[in-house]
Amino acid sequence: MTTALLDRPTTAVLDDAHVGDIKGAFGTIQLGDHDARRGLSAKLKTLLAIVGPGLIVMIGDNDAGAFATYGQAGHDYGTKLLWTLLLLVPVLYVNQEMVLRLGAVTGVGHARLIFERFGKFWGAFSVIDLFLLNALTLVTEFIGITLATGYLGLPKVPSVILAALVIVAAASTGSFRRFERLALVFCVGSLLLIPISLMAHPAVGGMAHDFVRPSFPGGAGGMAPLMLLIIGIVGTTVAPWQLFFQQSYVIDKRITPRFMKYEKADLWIGIVVVVIGGAAIMGLGAVAFAAKGAPDFTNAGSLATALQNYGGRALGDMFAVALLDASIIGAFAVSLSTAYAIGDVFKINHSLHRGVKQAKGFYAVYAGVIALAATIVLGASDHVLGVLTTGVQALAGVLLPSATVFLLLLCVDKEVLGPWVNSKKTTLFTSTVIGVLIALSMVLTASVIWPAISTGQIEQILVGCAVGGLAAAGFLGVKALRARRAPDFVAEFIDRSGRDEWRMPPLAQLGQLKFSRTRRYSMGALRLYLLVSMVMCVWKLVEMMLGH
């Protein structure tokens, strides 16, 4: 049956392991199951079979880097920045909803779609960037592992090697279901932050107030450190690897458009959990570092020490276990996003449904990036590791707008998504988000290159981006108005009927997208910005590594 489906001209699926029964951690949905779900029990069973992609990608986002960023926010400003988490909820949902829609409708990974629709240059650009950024992100995950195990009194080298073996072995069994079950066990482990928070007794009323009322607390350093920390929260909450991971994972789980509403529910569950987790870490940082005798904040490990000082050894141990759990989940997701992308680009077997013998290249990439990250952590000095952590944040900030631009262009492409194409409201919202991300990315890049950046300089960057954004919006608005007034204008209508069964046709039938002059200029400007920013960031990081 699988071969027959792949031979049909209506499918673009590249790996035949991506077609078949949905074998989730908590249930199975047969390939030919087209029955309507009536009644709460039937709907709940379907949700349990579907749940996984949204939950894993969101909880994987609360990784070692997030623990450090939220912990620093709690140390520096208490819970005054909790509102940033609530503000990011619609951004998280819209970005990841577009990605899961692309996965379910196209059956093709994010990297492959970029290659086919935008050309080899942009495809190579996106994959190489992803590979480098993910490798560095994995280093931060293993830094989190060493901090957690070091606090617990475990030796560094055996702990890193054992963690790497667990991460590799978990995905190498040839069973998608076994991997997802193990990944969801670690996801449940992330809920350990809730009892830790209850034991620490944060000011719940104050946290609730700070959640819904934005504020910009001052400090000795002025607004610059605050703005940079807010940008750090954005960068650690919305990361480029999430786009590549969720789209490929949805495909590998064999989720089709018929189950879109269940996958959206899965995504919402993940968003709720990640916001609760982020708020818990920020609240723990607030109470622990406010206590008498608390250490200065240096990394997530110092927060464990502060919690021990505040509430006893058990509290610190539990937090260290939560940090270890988060680092492993992050390592799962980041390394899989890399392996999926490479498999898509080179059209090699790339599925967790296959064993190592049937997908050697896929598992080689997966194990290789993990081995590389573990080796760097074991061999590099603490100074170099600290610089790499800074580099990950900067490069993620640089690349995030680019990743979101490609995502939006794919989701307004009628040949790719047909009746599932973006609505005008979604497109407008995402375009606004891209503008904000570009502005924040520029501030973040500037802060790495010039650490002494002032509040006034940050404001100048933001004002310049706002003016540029308004000018671009005005130009597009005038262009649209002129087109509407043309005598041959026909209002666009998208027929969304029958979309549950609609799938993207084979990639060979689509060809490469032809850019308009305006879009070519815009993409060229984006290309120049990325190139200059990446070169300047790398230059600065090398200087820092050399001690200059």
VEXLOLO-860986 format. One record per residue (C-alpha): residue in three letters; z, x, y. Coordinates in Angstrom, 2 decimals. Example, Ala and Ser with C-alpha at 12.3 -4.5 7.8 and 13.67 -1.06 7.14 Angstrom:
# residues 2
<'ala' <7.80 12.30 -4.50>>
<'ser' <7.14 13.67 -1.06>>
# end
This chain:
# residues 548
<'met' <0.00 0.00 0.00>>
<'thr' <0.79 2.87 2.40>>
<'thr' <-2.64 4.47 1.92>>
<'ala' <-4.38 1.15 2.48>>
<'leu' <-2.54 0.63 5.73>>
<'leu' <-3.47 4.08 6.98>>
<'asp' <-7.14 3.49 6.13>>
<'arg' <-7.29 0.47 8.41>>
<'pro' <-8.85 1.15 11.82>>
<'thr' <-5.99 -0.58 13.64>>
<'thr' <-3.38 2.14 13.08>>
<'ala' <-2.82 5.46 14.86>>
<'val' <0.00 6.66 12.56>>
<'leu' <-0.40 10.39 11.86>>
<'asp' <1.99 10.78 8.92>>
<'asp' <1.80 8.28 6.05>>
<'ala' <5.55 8.66 5.51>>
<'his' <5.90 6.73 8.78>>
<'val' <4.62 3.53 7.14>>
<'gly' <6.69 1.53 4.66>>
<'asp' <10.04 -0.16 4.28>>
<'ile' <12.63 0.30 7.00>>
<'lys' <15.46 2.10 5.20>>
<'gly' <18.31 2.15 7.69>>
<'ala' <21.86 3.35 7.17>>
<'phe' <23.15 -0.20 6.69>>
<'gly' <20.23 -2.10 5.21>>
<'thr' <16.57 -2.31 4.22>>
<'ile' <13.71 -4.40 5.60>>
<'gln' <10.68 -4.66 3.32>>
<'leu' <7.28 -3.74 4.74>>
<'gly' <5.86 -7.22 4.09>>
<'asp' <8.91 -9.07 5.42>>
<'his' <7.60 -11.36 8.17>>
<'asp' <10.23 -14.09 7.85>>
<'ala' <11.83 -15.47 10.99>>
<'arg' <15.50 -14.56 11.40>>
<'arg' <17.45 -17.81 11.68>>
<'gly' <21.19 -17.93 11.76>>
<'leu' <23.76 -15.38 12.84>>
<'ser' <24.06 -13.78 9.40>>
<'ala' <20.32 -13.05 9.08>>
<'lys' <20.14 -11.64 12.60>>
<'leu' <23.20 -9.46 12.03>>
<'lys' <21.77 -8.05 8.78>>
<'thr' <18.52 -7.21 10.58>>
<'leu' <20.40 -5.51 13.42>>
<'leu' <22.42 -3.45 10.94>>
<'ala' <19.19 -2.27 9.30>>
<'ile' <17.61 -1.38 12.66>>
<'val' <20.61 0.21 14.40>>
<'gly' <20.41 3.98 14.71>>
<'pro' <17.77 5.37 17.11>>
<'gly' <19.33 4.08 20.34>>
<'leu' <22.87 4.81 19.20>>
<'ile' <22.14 8.38 18.10>>
<'val' <20.09 9.32 21.17>>
<'met' <22.73 7.97 23.54>>
<'ile' <25.78 9.45 21.81>>
<'gly' <23.85 12.69 21.35>>
<'asp' <23.61 12.73 25.14>>
<'asn' <27.41 13.00 25.38>>
<'asp' <27.16 16.53 23.99>>
<'ala' <28.90 19.81 24.82>>
<'gly' <27.24 19.99 28.23>>
<'ala' <28.37 16.46 29.06>>
<'phe' <31.97 17.29 28.07>>
<'ala' <31.90 20.22 30.49>>
<'thr' <30.27 18.27 33.33>>
<'tyr' <32.51 15.21 33.09>>
<'gly' <35.56 17.42 32.61>>
<'gln' <34.74 19.32 35.79>>
<'ala' <34.26 16.03 37.65>>
<'gly' <37.74 14.94 36.54>>
<'his' <39.21 18.29 37.58>>
<'asp' <37.55 18.39 41.00>>
<'tyr' <37.60 14.74 42.06>>
<'gly' <39.71 12.77 39.59>>
<'thr' <37.96 9.53 38.69>>
<'lys' <36.25 9.15 42.08>>
<'leu' <32.79 9.76 40.53>>
<'leu' <32.99 7.15 37.78>>
<'trp' <30.57 4.98 39.77>>
<'thr' <27.78 7.45 38.97>>
<'leu' <27.94 6.43 35.30>>
<'leu' <27.54 2.76 36.14>>
<'leu' <24.67 3.56 38.50>>
<'leu' <22.85 5.43 35.72>>
<'val' <22.95 2.50 33.27>>
<'pro' <19.68 0.87 34.46>>
<'val' <18.00 4.31 34.56>>
<'leu' <19.07 5.02 30.99>>
<'tyr' <17.94 1.63 29.77>>
<'val' <14.54 1.55 31.48>>
<'asn' <13.64 5.11 30.42>>
<'gln' <14.68 4.69 26.80>>
<'glu' <13.27 1.14 26.54>>
<'met' <9.86 2.46 27.55>>
<'val' <10.15 5.22 24.95>>
<'leu' <11.13 2.92 22.08>>
<'arg' <8.31 0.57 23.09>>
<'leu' <5.84 3.47 22.92>>
<'gly' <7.15 4.47 19.50>>
<'ala' <7.10 1.01 17.93>>
<'val' <3.67 0.08 19.33>>
<'thr' <1.75 3.35 18.98>>
<'gly' <3.18 4.99 15.88>>
<'val' <2.49 8.34 17.54>>
<'gly' <5.00 10.81 18.99>>
<'his' <5.42 11.48 22.70>>
<'ala' <3.92 14.98 22.60>>
<'arg' <0.82 13.83 20.72>>
<'leu' <0.17 11.01 23.17>>
<'ile' <0.38 13.42 26.11>>
<'phe' <-2.11 15.75 24.39>>
<'glu' <-4.58 12.96 23.68>>
<'arg' <-4.40 11.08 26.96>>
<'phe' <-3.86 13.87 29.51>>
<'gly' <-5.54 16.88 27.89>>
<'lys' <-4.52 20.08 26.18>>
<'phe' <-3.13 21.76 29.29>>
<'trp' <-0.53 19.12 30.00>>
<'gly' <0.15 18.70 26.30>>
<'ala' <0.78 22.41 25.83>>
<'phe' <2.79 22.50 29.06>>
<'ser' <5.07 19.69 27.92>>
<'val' <5.62 21.03 24.38>>
<'ile' <6.25 24.64 25.43>>
<'asp' <8.69 23.45 28.10>>
<'leu' <10.41 21.21 25.59>>
<'phe' <10.68 24.00 23.04>>
<'leu' <12.23 26.47 25.52>>
<'leu' <14.56 23.91 27.08>>
<'asn' <15.70 22.59 23.70>>
<'ala' <16.37 26.10 22.43>>
<'leu' <18.62 26.73 25.43>>
<'thr' <20.27 23.32 25.07>>
<'leu' <21.04 24.14 21.44>>
<'val' <22.76 27.30 22.65>>
<'thr' <25.10 25.14 24.74>>
<'glu' <25.81 22.98 21.67>>
<'phe' <26.88 26.07 19.73>>
<'ile' <28.93 27.23 22.70>>
<'gly' <30.72 23.88 22.40>>
<'ile' <31.24 24.52 18.69>>
<'thr' <32.77 27.94 19.38>>
<'leu' <35.05 26.52 22.10>>
<'ala' <36.28 23.73 19.83>>
<'thr' <36.80 25.87 16.73>>
<'gly' <38.33 28.67 18.81>>
<'tyr' <40.90 26.28 20.25>>
<'leu' <41.69 25.08 16.72>>
<'gly' <42.30 28.69 15.69>>
<'leu' <39.22 29.09 13.47>>
<'pro' <37.23 32.35 13.39>>
<'lys' <34.05 32.37 15.46>>
<'val' <31.45 33.81 13.08>>
<'pro' <32.24 31.70 9.97>>
<'ser' <32.59 28.57 12.13>>
<'val' <29.17 29.00 13.76>>
<'ile' <27.47 29.82 10.44>>
<'leu' <29.10 26.85 8.67>>
<'ala' <28.17 24.47 11.50>>
<'ala' <24.56 25.69 11.43>>
<'leu' <24.39 25.17 7.65>>
<'val' <25.80 21.64 7.95>>
<'ile' <23.30 20.74 10.68>>
<'val' <20.36 22.10 8.67>>
<'ala' <21.48 20.60 5.34>>
<'ala' <22.08 17.15 6.81>>
<'ala' <18.39 16.72 7.65>>
<'ser' <16.90 18.49 4.65>>
<'thr' <17.67 16.10 1.78>>
<'gly' <14.34 14.26 1.89>>
<'ser' <16.13 10.98 2.53>>
<'phe' <15.97 9.36 5.97>>
<'arg' <18.79 7.02 5.00>>
<'arg' <21.15 9.84 4.00>>
<'phe' <20.56 11.63 7.30>>
<'glu' <21.09 8.48 9.36>>
<'arg' <24.28 7.62 7.53>>
<'leu' <25.70 11.07 8.18>>
<'ala' <24.57 11.00 11.82>>
<'leu' <26.23 7.60 12.32>>
<'val' <29.45 8.94 10.77>>
<'phe' <29.49 11.55 13.53>>
<'cys' <28.67 8.80 16.05>>
<'val' <31.76 6.90 14.90>>
<'gly' <33.68 10.16 15.33>>
<'ser' <32.79 10.09 19.02>>
<'leu' <35.03 7.02 19.36>>
<'leu' <37.96 9.41 18.93>>
<'leu' <37.88 9.69 22.72>>
<'ile' <39.29 6.15 22.97>>
<'pro' <42.65 6.81 21.24>>
<'ile' <42.88 10.15 23.05>>
<'ser' <42.53 8.29 26.34>>
<'leu' <45.12 5.71 25.32>>
<'met' <47.56 8.49 24.45>>
<'ala' <46.95 10.20 27.81>>
<'his' <47.70 7.00 29.79>>
<'pro' <45.15 7.32 32.63>>
<'ala' <45.43 5.00 35.62>>
<'val' <43.32 2.12 34.28>>
<'gly' <43.43 0.16 37.54>>
<'gly' <42.26 3.15 39.56>>
<'met' <39.48 3.87 37.05>>
<'ala' <38.27 0.27 37.21>>
<'his' <38.21 0.50 41.01>>
<'asp' <36.29 3.80 40.98>>
<'phe' <33.77 2.38 38.52>>
<'val' <32.51 -0.29 40.89>>
<'arg' <33.08 1.25 44.31>>
<'pro' <30.99 4.32 45.19>>
<'ser' <32.77 7.01 47.19>>
<'phe' <32.06 10.57 48.29>>
<'pro' <35.38 12.40 48.16>>
<'gly' <35.57 15.43 50.40>>
<'gly' <36.96 18.84 49.64>>
<'ala' <37.39 22.34 50.95>>
<'gly' <33.76 23.17 50.15>>
<'gly' <32.33 20.16 51.96>>
<'met' <29.62 17.90 50.53>>
<'ala' <27.55 20.61 48.84>>
<'pro' <29.74 21.03 45.70>>
<'leu' <30.06 17.25 45.42>>
<'met' <26.31 16.68 45.61>>
<'leu' <25.65 19.39 43.04>>
<'leu' <28.17 17.87 40.65>>
<'ile' <26.61 14.42 41.05>>
<'ile' <23.23 15.95 40.27>>
<'gly' <24.79 17.64 37.24>>
<'ile' <26.03 14.27 36.00>>
<'val' <22.52 12.84 36.37>>
<'gly' <21.02 15.82 34.56>>
<'thr' <23.43 15.68 31.65>>
<'thr' <23.06 11.90 31.29>>
<'val' <19.24 11.65 31.48>>
<'ala' <17.66 14.57 29.59>>
<'pro' <13.99 15.25 28.70>>
<'trp' <14.67 15.76 24.98>>
<'gln' <15.83 12.15 24.71>>
<'leu' <12.30 10.88 25.37>>
<'phe' <10.73 12.96 22.60>>
<'phe' <13.56 12.29 20.13>>
<'gln' <13.82 8.52 20.39>>
<'gln' <10.07 7.85 20.27>>
<'ser' <9.64 9.98 17.12>>
<'tyr' <12.81 8.68 15.50>>
<'val' <11.72 5.06 16.01>>
<'ile' <8.41 5.96 14.34>>
<'asp' <10.10 7.83 11.49>>
<'lys' <12.34 4.83 10.86>>
<'arg' <9.15 2.72 10.66>>
<'ile' <10.24 0.23 13.30>>
<'thr' <7.37 -2.01 14.45>>
<'pro' <7.02 -4.31 17.50>>
<'arg' <8.33 -7.26 15.47>>
<'phe' <11.84 -5.78 15.69>>
<'met' <11.74 -4.77 19.34>>
<'lys' <14.61 -7.02 20.42>>
<'tyr' <16.88 -5.59 17.72>>
<'glu' <16.05 -2.03 18.77>>
<'lys' <16.82 -2.96 22.38>>
<'ala' <20.20 -4.26 21.20>>
<'asp' <20.75 -0.94 19.42>>
<'leu' <19.94 0.86 22.67>>
<'trp' <22.42 -1.27 24.63>>
<'ile' <25.16 -0.50 22.09>>
<'gly' <24.44 3.20 22.56>>
<'ile' <24.53 2.92 26.36>>
<'val' <27.90 1.14 26.28>>
<'val' <29.35 3.81 23.99>>
<'val' <28.01 6.70 26.07>>
<'val' <29.37 5.23 29.32>>
<'ile' <32.78 4.63 27.74>>
<'gly' <32.77 8.19 26.41>>
<'gly' <31.78 9.70 29.75>>
<'ala' <34.43 7.66 31.57>>
<'ala' <37.05 8.71 29.00>>
<'ile' <36.30 12.43 29.47>>
<'met' <36.38 12.11 33.26>>
<'gly' <39.66 10.19 33.06>>
<'leu' <41.17 12.77 30.71>>
<'gly' <40.15 15.55 33.07>>
<'ala' <41.76 13.70 35.96>>
<'val' <45.18 13.27 34.33>>
<'ala' <45.30 16.58 32.48>>
<'phe' <44.36 18.84 35.38>>
<'ala' <46.62 16.96 37.78>>
<'ala' <49.65 17.79 35.62>>
<'lys' <52.03 20.57 36.59>>
<'gly' <51.08 23.93 35.12>>
<'ala' <47.53 22.87 34.24>>
<'pro' <45.00 25.72 33.92>>
<'asp' <41.95 26.03 36.13>>
<'phe' <38.78 24.42 34.81>>
<'thr' <36.37 26.92 33.24>>
<'asn' <34.73 24.97 30.39>>
<'ala' <35.36 22.11 27.96>>
<'gly' <37.83 24.31 26.07>>
<'ser' <40.03 24.56 29.14>>
<'leu' <40.26 20.76 29.16>>
<'ala' <41.63 20.85 25.61>>
<'thr' <44.25 23.37 26.79>>
<'ala' <45.08 21.19 29.80>>
<'leu' <45.55 18.16 27.51>>
<'gln' <47.87 20.18 25.28>>
<'asn' <49.89 21.16 28.32>>
<'tyr' <49.95 17.52 29.45>>
<'gly' <50.61 15.62 26.22>>
<'gly' <51.25 18.04 23.38>>
<'arg' <49.29 19.97 20.77>>
<'ala' <48.06 16.87 18.93>>
<'leu' <46.28 15.63 22.04>>
<'gly' <44.53 18.96 22.54>>
<'asp' <43.57 19.17 18.86>>
<'met' <42.07 15.68 18.89>>
<'phe' <40.01 16.51 21.96>>
<'ala' <38.76 19.73 20.34>>
<'val' <37.67 17.74 17.28>>
<'ala' <35.84 15.28 19.57>>
<'leu' <34.10 18.21 21.28>>
<'leu' <33.07 19.66 17.91>>
<'asp' <31.75 16.25 16.81>>
<'ala' <29.76 15.84 20.05>>
<'ser' <28.25 19.32 19.77>>
<'ile' <27.04 18.65 16.22>>
<'ile' <25.48 15.28 17.15>>
<'gly' <23.75 16.94 20.08>>
<'ala' <22.45 19.71 17.82>>
<'phe' <21.08 17.10 15.36>>
<'ala' <19.13 15.28 18.06>>
<'val' <17.86 18.24 20.10>>
<'ser' <16.56 20.20 17.10>>
<'leu' <14.93 17.10 15.61>>
<'ser' <13.16 16.35 18.90>>
<'thr' <11.64 19.84 18.77>>
<'ala' <10.57 19.58 15.12>>
<'tyr' <9.08 16.11 15.65>>
<'ala' <7.08 17.30 18.69>>
<'ile' <5.69 20.36 16.88>>
<'gly' <4.80 18.21 13.87>>
<'asp' <2.96 15.74 16.08>>
<'val' <0.98 18.40 17.91>>
<'phe' <-0.14 20.33 14.83>>
<'lys' <-0.51 17.20 12.67>>
<'ile' <1.72 18.58 9.92>>
<'asn' <3.96 16.40 7.77>>
<'his' <6.97 15.60 9.94>>
<'ser' <9.31 13.02 8.53>>
<'leu' <12.88 12.87 7.25>>
<'his' <11.49 10.75 4.40>>
<'arg' <9.91 13.94 3.03>>
<'gly' <11.68 16.79 1.27>>
<'val' <11.42 20.43 2.27>>
<'lys' <8.52 21.09 -0.13>>
<'gln' <6.45 18.26 1.36>>
<'ala' <7.14 19.20 5.02>>
<'lys' <7.72 22.94 5.11>>
<'gly' <6.55 23.43 8.71>>
<'phe' <8.68 20.57 10.02>>
<'tyr' <11.87 21.86 8.41>>
<'ala' <11.04 25.47 9.30>>
<'val' <10.96 24.55 13.00>>
<'tyr' <14.14 22.50 12.65>>
<'ala' <16.06 25.28 10.90>>
<'gly' <14.48 27.99 13.04>>
<'val' <15.67 26.67 16.40>>
<'ile' <19.17 26.16 14.99>>
<'ala' <19.25 29.70 13.56>>
<'leu' <18.01 31.08 16.90>>
<'ala' <20.70 29.27 18.89>>
<'ala' <23.46 30.32 16.49>>
<'thr' <22.30 33.95 16.60>>
<'ile' <22.26 33.99 20.41>>
<'val' <25.80 32.59 20.58>>
<'leu' <27.08 35.13 18.06>>
<'gly' <25.31 38.09 19.68>>
<'ala' <25.43 37.41 23.42>>
<'ser' <28.28 38.21 25.76>>
<'asp' <30.33 35.49 27.42>>
<'his' <28.66 36.36 30.73>>
<'val' <25.16 35.83 29.35>>
<'leu' <26.19 32.58 27.67>>
<'gly' <27.60 31.32 30.95>>
<'val' <24.32 32.13 32.71>>
<'leu' <22.33 30.35 29.96>>
<'thr' <24.47 27.26 30.43>>
<'thr' <23.59 27.29 34.12>>
<'gly' <19.95 27.84 33.22>>
<'val' <19.83 24.81 30.94>>
<'gln' <21.09 22.57 33.72>>
<'ala' <18.59 23.97 36.21>>
<'leu' <15.56 23.82 33.90>>
<'ala' <16.45 20.31 32.74>>
<'gly' <16.61 19.26 36.38>>
<'val' <13.20 20.81 37.03>>
<'leu' <11.51 19.24 34.00>>
<'leu' <13.04 15.77 34.06>>
<'pro' <10.77 14.33 36.80>>
<'ser' <7.70 15.65 34.98>>
<'ala' <8.79 14.08 31.70>>
<'thr' <9.42 10.75 33.42>>
<'val' <6.01 10.86 35.16>>
<'phe' <4.23 11.24 31.80>>
<'leu' <6.36 8.45 30.37>>
<'leu' <5.41 6.08 33.20>>
<'leu' <1.70 6.95 32.99>>
<'leu' <1.70 6.17 29.26>>
<'cys' <3.54 2.89 29.77>>
<'val' <1.03 1.58 32.34>>
<'asp' <-1.89 2.57 30.09>>
<'lys' <-3.37 -0.67 28.72>>
<'glu' <-5.32 1.13 26.01>>
<'val' <-2.09 2.63 24.67>>
<'leu' <0.26 -0.35 24.95>>
<'gly' <-2.04 -3.37 25.29>>
<'pro' <0.15 -6.48 25.68>>
<'trp' <3.25 -4.26 25.72>>
<'val' <2.23 -2.51 28.95>>
<'asn' <4.81 -2.27 31.76>>
<'ser' <5.44 -5.17 34.08>>
<'lys' <5.05 -4.49 37.81>>
<'lys' <8.82 -4.64 38.29>>
<'thr' <9.44 -2.00 35.61>>
<'thr' <6.75 0.23 37.08>>
<'leu' <8.15 -0.10 40.60>>
<'phe' <11.70 0.63 39.43>>
<'thr' <10.59 3.66 37.39>>
<'ser' <8.52 5.00 40.29>>
<'thr' <11.61 4.79 42.51>>
<'val' <13.68 6.57 39.85>>
<'ile' <11.06 9.33 39.64>>
<'gly' <11.27 9.82 43.40>>
<'val' <15.06 10.11 43.25>>
<'leu' <14.86 12.49 40.28>>
<'ile' <12.39 14.74 42.11>>
<'ala' <14.72 14.89 45.10>>
<'leu' <17.75 15.68 42.94>>
<'ser' <15.72 18.19 40.94>>
<'met' <14.79 20.05 44.11>>
<'val' <18.41 20.17 45.25>>
<'leu' <19.54 21.40 41.82>>
<'thr' <16.86 24.09 41.68>>
<'ala' <17.69 25.23 45.21>>
<'ser' <21.39 25.43 44.33>>
<'val' <20.71 27.77 41.41>>
<'ile' <18.41 29.99 43.43>>
<'trp' <20.67 29.97 46.51>>
<'pro' <24.27 29.35 45.33>>
<'ala' <25.52 29.36 48.95>>
<'ile' <23.38 26.34 49.86>>
<'ser' <25.01 24.32 52.63>>
<'thr' <25.56 20.60 53.03>>
<'gly' <23.04 20.53 55.87>>
<'gln' <20.36 22.16 53.72>>
<'ile' <20.95 19.63 50.94>>
<'glu' <20.61 16.81 53.45>>
<'gln' <17.35 18.31 54.74>>
<'ile' <15.91 18.41 51.21>>
<'leu' <16.90 14.80 50.55>>
<'val' <15.56 13.59 53.91>>
<'gly' <12.28 15.44 53.33>>
<'cys' <11.91 13.84 49.89>>
<'ala' <12.70 10.41 51.33>>
<'val' <10.06 10.80 54.03>>
<'gly' <7.53 12.00 51.46>>
<'gly' <8.36 9.09 49.17>>
<'leu' <7.99 6.52 51.94>>
<'ala' <4.67 8.04 53.00>>
<'ala' <3.38 7.91 49.41>>
<'ala' <4.56 4.31 49.00>>
<'gly' <2.89 3.35 52.27>>
<'phe' <-0.39 4.97 51.24>>
<'leu' <-0.41 3.18 47.89>>
<'gly' <0.54 -0.10 49.54>>
<'val' <-2.34 0.10 52.04>>
<'lys' <-4.73 1.05 49.24>>
<'ala' <-3.62 -1.95 47.15>>
<'leu' <-3.92 -4.29 50.14>>
<'arg' <-7.49 -3.14 50.82>>
<'ala' <-8.43 -3.61 47.19>>
<'arg' <-6.99 -7.13 47.22>>
<'arg' <-9.06 -8.04 50.30>>
<'ala' <-12.30 -6.85 48.71>>
<'pro' <-14.77 -9.70 47.97>>
<'asp' <-15.05 -8.74 44.29>>
<'phe' <-11.27 -8.55 43.76>>
<'val' <-10.00 -10.24 40.60>>
<'ala' <-6.26 -10.63 40.06>>
<'glu' <-5.04 -8.68 37.06>>
<'phe' <-3.83 -10.74 34.12>>
<'ile' <-2.22 -9.30 31.02>>
<'asp' <-2.42 -11.44 27.90>>
<'arg' <0.84 -10.85 26.04>>
<'ser' <0.23 -13.36 23.27>>
<'gly' <0.37 -12.06 19.70>>
<'arg' <1.98 -8.82 20.76>>
<'asp' <4.39 -8.67 17.80>>
<'glu' <1.45 -7.69 15.60>>
<'trp' <-0.42 -5.53 18.12>>
<'arg' <-0.60 -1.78 17.46>>
<'met' <-2.40 0.98 19.30>>
<'pro' <-5.83 1.78 17.81>>
<'pro' <-6.57 5.25 16.37>>
<'leu' <-6.34 8.07 18.91>>
<'ala' <-9.98 9.01 18.35>>
<'gln' <-11.00 5.65 19.81>>
<'leu' <-9.01 6.17 23.01>>
<'gly' <-10.18 9.53 24.25>>
<'gln' <-8.80 11.32 27.30>>
<'leu' <-7.71 9.38 30.37>>
<'lys' <-9.83 9.91 33.50>>
<'phe' <-7.70 10.61 36.55>>
<'ser' <-8.58 9.28 39.98>>
<'arg' <-8.75 11.77 42.86>>
<'thr' <-5.33 10.69 44.13>>
<'arg' <-3.78 11.09 40.71>>
<'arg' <-5.41 14.51 40.21>>
<'tyr' <-3.95 15.72 43.51>>
<'ser' <-0.54 14.30 42.61>>
<'met' <-0.55 15.91 39.17>>
<'gly' <-1.71 19.18 40.72>>
<'ala' <1.19 19.11 43.18>>
<'leu' <3.58 18.38 40.34>>
<'arg' <2.10 21.28 38.34>>
<'leu' <2.57 23.66 41.29>>
<'tyr' <6.15 22.51 41.86>>
<'leu' <7.02 23.01 38.20>>
<'leu' <5.46 26.46 38.07>>
<'val' <7.11 27.74 41.24>>
<'ser' <10.51 26.22 40.42>>
<'met' <10.55 27.54 36.86>>
<'val' <9.53 31.05 37.92>>
<'met' <12.19 31.15 40.64>>
<'cys' <14.86 29.81 38.29>>
<'val' <14.02 32.31 35.56>>
<'trp' <13.96 35.14 38.11>>
<'lys' <17.41 34.16 39.37>>
<'leu' <18.82 33.82 35.86>>
<'val' <17.55 37.27 34.87>>
<'glu' <19.20 38.71 37.98>>
<'met' <22.47 37.00 37.02>>
<'met' <22.27 38.32 33.45>>
<'leu' <21.77 41.85 34.77>>
<'gly' <24.83 41.42 36.95>>
<'his' <23.07 41.52 40.33>>
# end
